[in-house]
Amino acid sequence: MSASLVVTPDGKHELAGELERSQLYNKDLAPTPARLRNWGLYSFLAFWVGISVVIPSWSLANVGLVFGFDPFTSVLVVVLGNAIVTVPLLLNSHVGAKYGIPFPVFVRASFGTWGANIAALMRAIVACGWFGIESWLGGYAMYILVGILFHGFKDPPVKVDWFVLPGPFQMSMFLLFLVIQVWVAIAAPPWKGSRAIKAMFDWSAPFLLAFTLFLFLYFGFRVGFDKMFQFTLQPDKPLGGGFFFWFLLLNINVGFWATMALNISDVTRFAKEQTRQMIGQAVGLVGTMAFFSGMGVLVTAGGVSAYPQTLKDTANQAGSANDLWNPINLFALLNNDLGAIIIVLALIFVVLAQLSTNVGANVIAPANDFQNLWPKRLNWTWGVIITAVVGTLIQPWVLFFGAYNYIAWLSGYGGFLGAIGGIMIADYWVLRRQKLNLLDLYRQDGVYTYRNSWGVNPYAIVALLIGIVPPFVGWLHVIGVIQIANYQGSWLDWLQTGSWFWSFATAFVSYYVLMSLFGRRYIAEQTGAAMGEAPRRPAPAHA
């Protein structure tokens, strides 16, 4: 059956029919039919509550304490960083609600039909890293909480390192949590509207918020709300504070959700309407991150006040059983006061928090990205399985633990994602003014091949390299792969410190300049209008 473009009265674009012979098409990557775009304001609010209420978000403000800032300043930087990243996120969300396409199909417009795989794989690898981290934390939390209920469920001490597996009970919980996530994701493919994923967010969000609020109120009444707000947790050897570390902390917080700022169309392809999805996301992202990181600081302060023996390890983020920045340790102490019921509730909380975050933020993106490599052979199910395998091979039990490893991870990938985001926004909003040729995004010989056999836009690749190479070189020094003399305080140190800002701005500008000078014919061919003019309304198309 031939495919044709259909535009609904409210401006949604979809395809009638399928492009069965195209190597760039399958039903999971196809535009979401308008009848399945049913996510409203509450669904997007619940989505961001679901993916933001998670253990790394709880402890995000503690990075500021490592840098020498007080808790209030640390939370403010969390809020500012998330407010900044909300801007590109909302800009990139527009295409999903209008055209119903996922991220790897969207970047075919700027990178080319096959060049899109470069951007998609960069996003996928970061998502796999996060998938592994969140899976490990979910499984480890289950191991600790189940061990409290059943005392024999405990592994002997093992020094965790690369290629050294934790104990069998920990690994069994990790694998169980992994299987649960894979099952939930496979049960909700995009071509069915991902209804199970939507239901999970709609139902889990109220419980996650209510349990967090319960912890705050419990410790407030127990130790006094004044102590929670006045308590400070400073490590024995904090870094020097100052603008350099403030800027690094801001870059880390922008990078935290710079992932979703790229692939948010994977989610907004199910949106009912533009305005509501944007309001839901803006309030949901900034509001939930402010609330949950603030609760992380206040509840941790309350826990330290209630259990003074935890003060030193918590202040120094020792990673021990007395380090309350890991809320699982706090739940273990509460078991002595509130009994097994708190452990059961905590187990539900952790499973829902880690599950909703991982499926929403770290499965949808790479599952789409991997199948984009070979749409005729790989589908949603294979994308989910590949994500789970890669996320396990990364050995997340080593990657997350240790504040400085965490900082290096967050500051490192921000430079890659910022450059891709800058190119996407310059292309969609400035150059082509929100006009895409939906049918040609799925055609091997369409206008997005950029007239070469590789299907790659060379100007996007050049702009990408301009954005990512300098901060990447600095990051290699930070993680010890190379040594650069007089690095500390140098221009490269500052550039790597603000890697997302550098890469976003330079890629945005360089891509716009390159396409303005050399790529005008491509934009005219793809939009039906010369660059700078409003695109002409296309005639009905068939394929």
PyMOL commands that set and color helices and strands:
alter all, ss='L'
color gray80, all
select helices_A, chain A and resi 34-36+41-52+55-58+62-66+71-99+103-106+108-111+116-149+168-186+190-192+195-223+225-230+242-256+258-263+265-268+274-306+308-315+327-338+340-371+380-393+396-399+403-431+440-442+447-449+458-478+491-497+499-518+520-527
alter helices_A, ss='H'
color red, helices_A
select strands_A, chain A and resi 4-7+13-16
alter strands_A, ss='S'
color yellow, strands_A
deselect
rebuild
show_as cartoon
